[in-house]
């Protein structure tokens, strides 16, 4: 593989990944990771994805600043910290394939039900935010797929689409920054990672801006349907990537 082709491929991957998360508020890693693993080692792909996630969430935080609610995001973030510890310490000892398949089946069935039945959103007790944050931290640490609990939590609430997206963005910004620090301290952020980040960061920023522009034209109901469709894709990926 030539260097020029590799650079162009990485740029294209993150342009699409940024567009997806700019549109939905999540999903960049769902798009980027399978493609990046065809181009580079997973130990390079993971920290590269996380660094670009910081770019995406920083841009979206700027765009959605007026919708950010610290009182909503803080429980998610605080609970994710012990969740990360539990996921790292205990869940790795279980059969990760079985748990991943179960989570994938849950995402597919829950999202399909939500698309068909269209349950009404309602006011959810803020205590569920701690549950969602904890589960997101634990599942993310064990399987690198911690978004679904927080995503589902936001869709259950009777919030505007901007408030939903801002909550997801604030949570993912926190976890991404925390992960970047861990990667740097453990030596995963190598010169190769930083070189690829130099090429891909402008592309992911452009993609995120395009996705955000498209998002502005989506009504709330269409936005919710799009989220559930991506959760189904995430569930399918979890079934077939183990």
C-alpha positions in Angstrom: 0.0 0.0 0.0 1.5 3.3 -1.1 1.8 6.2 1.4 -0.3 8.5 -0.7 -3.2 5.9 -0.9 -3.0 5.3 2.9 -3.2 9.0 3.6 -6.1 9.5 1.2 -7.9 6.5 2.6 -7.6 7.7 6.2 -8.8 11.2 5.3 -11.8 9.7 3.5 -12.7 7.5 6.4 -12.7 10.4 8.9 -14.6 12.7 6.6 -17.4 10.1 6.6 -17.0 9.4 10.3 -17.3 13.1 11.1 -20.3 13.5 8.9 -22.1 10.7 10.7 -21.4 12.0 14.2 -22.2 15.6 13.1 -25.6 14.3 12.0 -26.5 12.0 14.9 -24.3 13.0 17.8 -22.5 9.6 17.9 -21.3 6.8 15.6 -17.9 8.1 14.3 -16.1 5.0 15.8 -18.8 2.7 14.4 -17.9 4.0 10.9 -14.2 4.5 11.3 -12.9 1.5 13.3 -13.8 -1.4 10.8 -12.3 0.6 7.9 -9.2 1.7 9.8 -8.4 -1.8 10.8 -8.0 -2.6 7.1 -5.4 0.1 6.8 -3.5 0.0 10.1 -2.9 -1.9 13.4 -5.8 -1.7 15.9 -3.4 -0.2 18.4 -3.0 2.7 16.1 -6.6 2.9 15.0 -8.1 3.1 18.5 -6.1 6.1 19.8 -6.5 7.8 16.4 -10.3 7.5 16.7 -10.3 8.9 20.2 -8.2 11.9 19.2 -10.5 12.6 16.3 -13.5 12.2 18.7 -12.1 15.1 20.7 -12.1 17.2 17.5 -15.7 16.2 16.7 -17.1 16.8 20.2 -15.2 20.1 20.6 -16.8 21.4 17.4 -20.2 20.1 18.4 -20.0 21.6 21.9 -19.3 25.0 20.3 -22.3 24.6 18.0 -24.6 23.3 20.8 -23.3 25.4 23.7 -26.7 26.9 24.4 -28.3 23.5 24.9 -25.7 22.1 27.3 -27.0 21.3 30.8 -24.3 20.5 33.3 -26.9 19.1 35.8 -27.8 16.5 33.2 -24.3 15.7 31.8 -22.5 15.6 35.2 -24.3 12.4 36.6 -23.4 10.6 33.3 -19.8 11.6 33.5 -19.3 10.9 37.2 -20.9 7.5 37.1 -18.8 6.5 34.0 -15.6 6.7 36.1 -16.4 3.7 38.4 -18.1 2.1 35.5 -14.8 2.1 33.6 -13.0 0.6 36.6 -15.6 -2.2 36.9 -15.6 -2.9 33.2 -11.8 -3.1 33.1 -11.6 -5.2 36.3 -14.5 -7.6 36.0 -16.1 -7.8 32.6 -12.9 -8.8 30.9 -13.0 -12.0 33.0 -16.3 -13.1 31.6 -17.0 -14.5 28.1 -16.9 -11.2 26.2 -18.2 -12.8 23.0 -21.5 -14.0 24.7 -22.0 -10.6 26.5 -21.3 -8.7 23.2 -23.8 -10.9 21.3 -26.4 -10.3 24.1 -25.9 -6.6 23.9 -26.1 -6.6 20.1 -29.4 -8.6 20.2 -30.7 -6.1 22.8 -29.8 -3.1 20.7 -31.5 -4.6 17.6 -34.6 -5.7 19.4 -35.0 -2.5 21.4 -34.4 -0.2 18.5 -36.7 -2.2 16.2 -39.4 -2.1 18.8 -39.0 1.7 19.2 -39.2 2.2 15.4 -42.3 0.2 15.1 -44.2 0.9 18.3 -43.0 4.6 18.7 -43.3 4.8 22.5 -43.9 8.3 23.8 -41.0 10.1 25.4 -41.5 11.1 29.0 -39.7 12.7 31.9 -37.1 10.2 33.3 -35.9 10.5 36.8 -32.4 11.9 36.9 -31.2 8.9 38.9 -31.3 6.9 35.6 -28.5 9.2 34.4 -26.1 7.6 36.9 -27.2 4.1 35.7 -26.7 5.0 32.1 -23.3 6.6 32.8 -22.1 3.7 34.8 -23.2 1.1 32.2 -21.7 3.2 29.4 -18.3 3.3 31.3 -18.4 -0.4 32.0 -19.4 -1.5 28.6 -17.0 0.9 26.9 -14.1 -0.3 29.0 -14.8 -3.9 28.3 -15.9 -3.8 24.7 -15.2 -0.3 23.3 -18.9 0.2 22.7 -20.2 2.1 25.6 -22.5 4.6 23.9 -25.8 2.7 23.8 -26.9 3.1 27.4 -26.5 6.9 27.3 -28.0 7.1 23.8 -31.1 5.1 24.9 -31.3 7.3 28.1 -31.5 10.5 26.0 -34.1 9.0 23.6 -36.4 8.1 26.5 -36.5 11.7 27.8 -38.9 14.2 26.4 -36.1 16.5 25.2 -35.6 18.5 22.1 -33.3 17.0 19.5 -30.7 19.8 20.3 -30.8 18.9 24.0 -30.4 15.2 23.2 -27.5 15.8 20.9 -25.8 18.3 23.4 -26.1 15.7 26.2 -24.5 13.0 24.1 -21.8 15.4 22.9 -21.0 16.5 26.4 -20.7 12.9 27.7 -18.6 11.7 24.8 -16.4 14.8 25.1 -15.7 13.9 28.7 -15.0 10.2 28.0 -12.9 11.0 25.0 -10.7 13.5 26.8 -10.3 11.1 29.7 -9.3 8.3 27.3 -6.8 10.5 25.5 -5.0 11.2 28.8 -4.9 7.4 29.6 -3.6 6.6 26.1 -0.9 9.3 26.4 0.2 8.1 29.9 0.3 4.4 28.8 2.2 5.1 25.6 -0.5 4.3 23.1 -0.3 7.7 21.5 2.7 7.1 19.3 4.4 9.2 16.6 2.5 7.2 14.0 -0.8 8.0 15.7 0.0 11.7 15.8 1.1 11.7 12.1 -2.2 10.2 11.1 -4.1 12.6 13.3 -2.3 15.5 11.5 -3.8 14.3 8.2 -7.2 13.2 9.5 -8.2 16.0 11.9 -9.0 18.6 9.2 -11.1 16.0 7.3 -13.1 15.0 10.4 -13.7 18.6 11.1 -15.1 19.2 7.6 -17.2 16.1 7.8 -18.6 17.1 11.2 -19.5 20.6 9.9 -21.3 19.0 6.9 -23.2 16.6 9.2 -24.2 19.4 11.5 -25.6 21.4 8.6 -27.7 18.4 7.5 -28.8 17.8 11.1 -30.2 21.3 11.2 -32.8 20.3 8.6 -34.0 17.2 10.4 -37.2 17.3 12.5 -37.1 15.6 15.9 -39.0 12.5 14.8 -36.7 11.9 11.9 -33.7 12.5 14.2 -35.0 9.8 16.6 -35.5 7.3 13.8 -32.0 7.9 12.6 -30.6 7.2 16.0 -32.4 3.9 16.3 -31.3 2.9 12.8 -27.7 3.5 13.8 -28.2 1.6 17.0 -29.4 -1.4 14.9 -26.3 -1.1 12.8 -24.2 -1.0 16.0 -26.0 -4.1 17.3 -25.4 -6.0 14.0 -21.7 -5.0 14.2 -21.5 -6.4 17.8 -22.9 -9.7 16.6 -20.5 -10.2 13.8 -17.2 -8.7 15.0 -16.5 -11.3 17.7 
